[in-house]
Amino acid sequence: MSKSTRQAFGESLAQWGEKKKSIVVLDADLAKSTKSEIFAKKYPERFYEMGISEMNMIGAAAGLAFTGKLPFLCSFGCFLTGRYDTIRLSVAYSGANVRLVGTHAGVGIGDDGHSQMGLEDISLMRALPTMGVFQPMDARETELVMDYLCEKWTGPAYLRLTRQNLPALFPMTEKVGAKWEPTKITKLKDATSGKKKVVVFASGAGTAEAAKAAELVESTGASFALYNVHCLKPFDDAGTIAAVKGADLVLTVEDHSVIGGLGSCVAETLAGLDHHPKLVKIGVQDKFGESGEPDELYDLHGISAKKIAETTKKLLG
């Protein structure tokens, strides 16, 4: 069953609100869109509607954290990270135990257009010391990330979520016997023996497109070994290095700028090796987004399954 990761977040947040009384939620006049309204209806005394004032919301969340609360502050990813200087000083520099939740990530939001598309948010958040960065691939993984952020993680964290529904991909881990770990990459598919091995790292909505592309290339002389990356900081360097062994080609797939996102994470890791396979970053190529149907925009930016498969075939000759 498909579900947006923002919807899964809202449901999980309400469940954790019952188990953890220190959780408080702040929103910037977008509770219906971010799905924090689910928590608000259940626990109105712990929900704060801050209006269209993200800067003030960030400062208030930091203050609440230092009184022993666990604040989740919610807005569209582009609006939240647009207040970067406040996040940098009030949350990251102070090490406040705050969860920043950015929804409506990437060009996948469709006709809302470039003004509301978070395409630089991962890059910005990764650059901040103390900040963890998480992007789940489906509803189930959103629940697991939420469990980790509520139970184990301390300090600032950024959670990136989709507007659009995503297919349930988590069962793929069971087929390959993969174990999910909170800050490690997760194998979703092995490459077929005897074919050119293409190691693909994907994150968020990009993972669904990469999984569909894997089926398209399987009829050719190539095969994907597919890995999902839900934690972009701290990044799993060791797991990434192990995954690319024997690869003929490495791809990264993300609905985000190729500058500073998943592709940069993998490139930074491979740069430390004496030798490594060719890396190609699939994502938004140093451009702003635009209005359109999500499928059309994924095609335009080369992120759709069809375009990923076509790119793979061209690269392998």
Buried (B, 14 or more C-beta within 10 A) or exposed (E): EEBBBBBBBBBBBBBBBEEEEBBBBBBBBBBEBBBBBBBBEBBEEBBBBBEEEBBBBBBBBBBBBEEEBBBBBBBBBBBBBBBBEBBBEBBBBBBBBBBBBBBBBBBBBBEBBEEBBBBBBBBBBBBBEBBBBBBBBBBBBBBBBBBBBBEEBEBBBBBBBBBBBBBBBBEBBEEEEBEBBBBBBBBBBBBEEEBBBBBBBBBBBBBBBBBBBBEBBBEEEBBBBBBBBBBBBEBBBEBBBEBBEEBBBBBBBBBBBBBBBBBBBBBEBBEEEEEBBEBBBBBBEEEEBBBBEBEBBBBBBBBBBBBBBBBBBEBBE
